[in-house]
Structures are given as structure tokens and as C-alpha cells.
Amino acid sequence: MKILVIEDDPTVGQFVKRGLEEARWSVDLVADGEQGEQLAKSQPYDLIVLDLRLPGRSGQEVLKNLRARGFEKPVLVLTAQDAVDAKVETLRAGADDYVTKPFAFEELLARVEALARRPRAIVSPKISVADLDVDLDAREVRRAGAAIELTPKEFLVLEYLARHAGRVLSRTLITEYAWGYHFDPGTNIVDVVINHLRKKIDAPHEKKLIHTVRGVGYVLKG
């Protein structure tokens, strides 16, 4: 996932950029509202972290301009204002969520991850990774044209990996997506399902698509 951070405070900006990069996301950082708006319109970002008090053009203006031009990707606002009216105004201007300064990075990261999991308004019904095709509407999976039978839970885990192809997903994230927030993360159920997926998707083929990143999680990549 590619994230644009628009924040004029160099300490906060670098803090957020470094933390998101450590979470294995690609991050661009700019300190000017006008420059940030131009980048958001010209580059394929998946999410924007936007400060409201910016030089050049305020975050509120940037947000309104982007939404007015049909920008549909999630925008997380950083604001020093914790008044209810200010938060309501920000959300009504088109923000998907906000974090009040000062903030703990863990909270920011959790909110970014939640927005990243949110289904897009317009989502392609098919995801292709190398020769693997996942049809989200028909709930069908094919590799090299051959149909693969999956259980509902196997399909859900594969769908999550496919939606984030190329990104390493932790067992905690996979558990949260496939089993919900109340599932016990202490079991090895994710590893069991991944093992089943490997047998069905990778075993018959020389090129493997599901990879383990030791100590972190799993990634689907061609």
C-alpha cells in the first residue's frame, strides 16, 4: 500500500513516515498543502494522512478539493482540535477518520490499518496475481486456468492476501479479517489454513505464490 503523508511539522512528519515504513508500507512525505494536493491527484496513493494546519493550502481545503474532484481513497486527518464541532466538520468535509494530536503511533497505525481493510466504493470483482485469479463475486479461484476448490475460510484468507498482494500480512491481521475481533490469536489456525492453501494453490506448480516472512507473517506475490 502506498501512503501520502501531508504534514508540515518535520518531527511529526518523519515520526509518522518512519513508523508506517516500518510497517512495510511505501510512504511519501510532503510539508505543503498545495504540493500535497497535486501529488494526491497525480499519484496512485491508497491512503492519505493529512494534517489540517498546513502552509500553502489548509488541510481542510485540500480535503474538500480532493473530494470535489472525485478522490475516493481513505483520508485520515491529524488535528490538534478535539472539540466535537471541529471533528464533525472534518468528517463532513470528507475525512474517513481522524487522530487528535498528540497521539500514540499505535493508535495511528491501528486506524490506518482499519481504513486499509475497508472495502473500496468501487472494487474490481476479480483480482489476479501472476496466473492466479480470484473472482470475488463468483467466489471462484483459478490458477493457470484450472479451478481450485476452497473452503469458505480458505477463500477468505486468500482473498485478504490477494487484496494486499505484495504486502506482508501478520497473523494478527489475517486472524482479525477472517475470524473477527473475538477470535483467540493464540492458536495456529492461520498457519493451518495457509498450509491448506499452499497444497491447493502452490503444490502443483513450480512457481510458488504464498511466501512466509519469518517472525512477521505471510505475503502473496507473483
Steps between C-alpha positions, in 0.01 A plus 500: 500500500624846412431782746540877467567690823434876481641650820699823542649420841827325407520308829144366477531439125818295529360317803190392306694421181755284681235313695290421191810392308589266786153353448621429144302764317636733236476858627550845343518805727432859397467809721290728277125478444506605135781259415324223690177555309682487167675176598175343618339577164792380290625190685314173578498527880289255698460723805581854613599617848416871502585770752248786510737791572720519194686774313398571141152350533322385815425134553129580501530657153710209373240254625204686349680546166592133475149381583349751259715347225385149578797383709365186671798362692496516884621820667608495865521849650746609767358783708587688816134589549310259719172696509200304379401769249846491338491121473151503349603766248806296401298184445235686304772651281588148387746360754466128573651523847709730716767485771537777753849632576693403701448136409658163561634347180328171587164677474590661168621166362184321614280760331704485178472119500124522558460738206717276283266209574190700414350391168532755225189663357586350165689175512591284207324163540815319387854506640787347306842420646730341240291212356270489804150646452266569791141580400346681798143493363489137389723393792712302256876450488701389200870450445629471145135464400432198724222533759601457867248400767540692827309496825331831595773578753779415256340729244475783755868475594606479133277797415668707773848404378400575139354840586836590653726312258864586554447612860597284796195439720543398861311207652316751718369691198398181319327372813315827547381504138403135464375413847397834650620694800401244760702211367781371725827596324697252710415201277672395176181502292648754255800275436266202448291684240812634326634144482176384335517790253859410410403142425214610276654804331878459501575127524414414136712790369872572491451871570378557855273795576450473878811591695583499871684795651647351815387675815259726311236315298410413143504668160344410167712609206572394145 
